[in-house]
Amino acid sequence: MQKQLRAVTDSLESAQSRLRRLADKISDKDWKKRPGPNRWSAAECVEHLNLTSKAYVPLLRDAVSRARKSSEPPRKHYRRDPLGWFMSMMIGPLRRVGRLGMPRIKTAPAFVPKPGRSKSEILSDFVRLQAELSALIRSGDGLPLDDVKIVSPFGGRMKYSAYSALIIVARHQDRHIDQAEEAAA
């Protein structure tokens, strides 16, 4: 697999391992406990990631299909487009650039988690969606994923490359697994 795509799948695997360790060490009560007002519980952080992955999977599946039909040569190196780079920086775990703090991004209503599902249901969905994302990445290996654009599921006006979307998903997972760990602490 191409080195940059391997880094994305490694990030997805790391997120899954971190989440498994977290889920194994906390009770169901602590899993659902909010650390403060207007803060999400570990369960809500992971459910948000599930909602996000459910939105990205069909977009990425379509992008891989379009990339497969492209006449572009196989890729040895991928590049994020400017908007994809910016979004991955805003949505990822980086909270500061020098003295500048990154603002919180308000979650679109469709991605706000709803209560009620069990820890096992949420974790099962997360594992299944990680497997789907990893399979899509493997199926796109070498394809011009940086030439194929998707429309962001967060608002529908922004377009960035499928490769940028993969980076966004991985960085977004790191951010919310960090938050889940903080919520459970």
C-alpha positions in Angstrom: 0.0 0.0 0.0 1.2 3.5 -0.7 2.9 5.1 2.3 0.5 8.0 2.8 -2.5 5.8 2.6 -0.8 3.3 5.0 -0.4 6.3 7.4 -4.2 6.9 7.3 -5.0 3.3 7.9 -2.5 3.2 10.8 -4.2 6.2 12.3 -7.6 4.5 12.0 -6.2 1.4 13.7 -4.6 3.5 16.4 -7.9 5.2 17.1 -9.7 1.9 17.4 -7.0 0.5 19.8 -7.2 3.7 21.9 -10.9 3.4 22.0 -10.9 -0.3 23.0 -8.4 0.4 25.9 -10.7 3.3 27.1 -13.9 1.3 26.9 -12.3 -1.7 28.7 -11.2 0.5 31.7 -14.3 2.5 32.3 -17.8 1.5 33.6 -20.9 2.0 31.5 -21.9 4.8 33.9 -18.6 6.6 33.3 -18.9 5.9 29.5 -22.1 8.0 29.5 -21.0 10.6 32.0 -20.5 14.2 30.8 -17.5 15.9 32.2 -19.2 19.3 32.4 -22.0 21.4 30.9 -21.9 21.6 27.1 -19.3 18.8 27.0 -19.8 15.4 25.5 -19.4 12.1 27.3 -17.1 9.4 25.9 -20.1 7.7 24.4 -21.2 10.9 22.7 -17.8 11.5 21.3 -17.7 8.0 19.7 -21.3 8.2 18.5 -20.4 11.5 16.8 -17.5 9.7 15.1 -19.9 7.0 13.9 -22.3 9.6 12.5 -19.4 11.2 10.7 -18.1 7.9 9.3 -21.6 7.0 8.1 -21.7 10.3 6.2 -18.2 9.9 4.7 -18.3 6.2 3.6 -20.7 6.6 0.7 -18.9 9.8 -0.5 -15.6 8.0 -0.4 -17.0 4.9 -2.0 -18.3 7.0 -4.9 -14.9 8.9 -5.1 -13.0 5.6 -5.3 -15.3 4.5 -8.1 -14.8 7.7 -10.0 -11.0 7.6 -9.4 -10.9 4.0 -10.8 -12.5 5.4 -14.1 -9.9 8.2 -14.3 -7.2 8.1 -17.0 -4.7 9.7 -14.6 -1.5 7.6 -14.0 -1.1 5.7 -10.7 -0.1 7.8 -7.7 3.1 7.5 -5.8 2.5 10.7 -3.8 -0.8 12.3 -2.8 -1.4 16.0 -2.1 -4.1 17.6 0.0 -5.8 20.5 -1.7 -5.8 23.9 0.1 -9.3 23.6 1.5 -8.7 20.0 2.6 -5.5 21.0 4.3 -7.2 23.9 6.1 -10.2 21.7 7.2 -7.9 18.9 8.4 -6.0 21.5 10.6 -9.3 22.9 12.0 -10.9 19.6 12.7 -7.9 17.7 14.0 -6.3 17.5 17.4 -4.1 20.6 17.0 -5.6 23.1 19.4 -2.9 25.8 19.1 -0.7 27.3 16.5 1.9 29.2 18.5 -0.1 31.6 20.7 -3.2 31.3 18.6 -5.9 29.0 19.9 -8.0 27.2 17.4 -11.7 28.0 17.9 -14.3 25.3 18.6 -16.3 24.3 15.6 -20.0 24.0 16.2 -21.3 20.6 15.2 -24.0 20.5 12.5 -27.3 19.1 13.9 -27.1 15.9 11.8 -23.8 15.0 13.6 -24.9 15.7 17.2 -25.2 12.4 19.0 -28.4 11.2 20.5 -28.5 9.3 23.7 -29.8 5.8 24.3 -27.5 3.4 22.6 -25.4 1.0 24.7 -21.6 1.0 24.9 -21.5 -2.3 22.9 -23.7 -1.0 20.1 -21.6 2.2 19.8 -18.3 0.3 19.8 -19.6 -2.4 17.4 -20.6 0.4 14.9 -17.2 2.1 15.3 -15.3 -1.2 14.6 -17.6 -1.9 11.5 -17.2 1.6 10.1 -13.4 1.5 10.7 -13.3 -1.7 8.7 -15.3 -0.1 5.9 -13.0 3.0 5.8 -9.9 0.8 5.8 -11.3 -1.3 2.9 -12.1 1.8 0.9 -8.6 3.1 1.5 -7.1 -0.2 0.3 -9.3 -0.2 -2.8 -8.2 3.3 -3.6 -4.5 2.6 -3.4 -2.6 4.1 -6.3 -5.8 5.8 -7.7 -5.9 9.6 -8.2 -7.8 10.2 -5.0 -6.3 13.7 -4.8 -7.9 14.6 -8.1 -11.4 13.4 -7.3 -13.5 15.9 -5.3 -16.2 15.2 -2.8 -18.7 17.6 -1.3 -18.3 17.9 2.4 -21.0 16.3 4.5 -20.7 19.2 6.9 -22.8 21.9 5.0 -22.6 20.8 1.4 -20.8 23.8 0.0 -17.2 22.9 0.5 -15.4 20.6 -1.9 -12.1 18.9 -1.3 -10.3 15.9 -2.6 -11.1 12.4 -1.5 -7.5 12.1 -0.2 -8.0 15.3 1.9 -11.3 13.7 3.2 -9.3 10.7 4.4 -6.9 12.9 6.3 -9.9 14.9 7.7 -11.6 11.7 9.0 -8.4 10.4 10.6 -7.5 13.7 12.3 -11.2 14.1 13.4 -11.0 10.7 15.0 -7.8 11.6 16.9 -9.5 14.8 18.2 -12.6 13.0 19.5 -10.8 10.0 20.9 -8.7 12.6 22.9 -12.0 14.2 24.1 -13.4 10.8 25.0 -10.3 10.0 27.0 -10.6 13.4 28.8 -14.3 12.9 29.4 -13.6 9.5 31.0 -10.7 10.8 33.2 
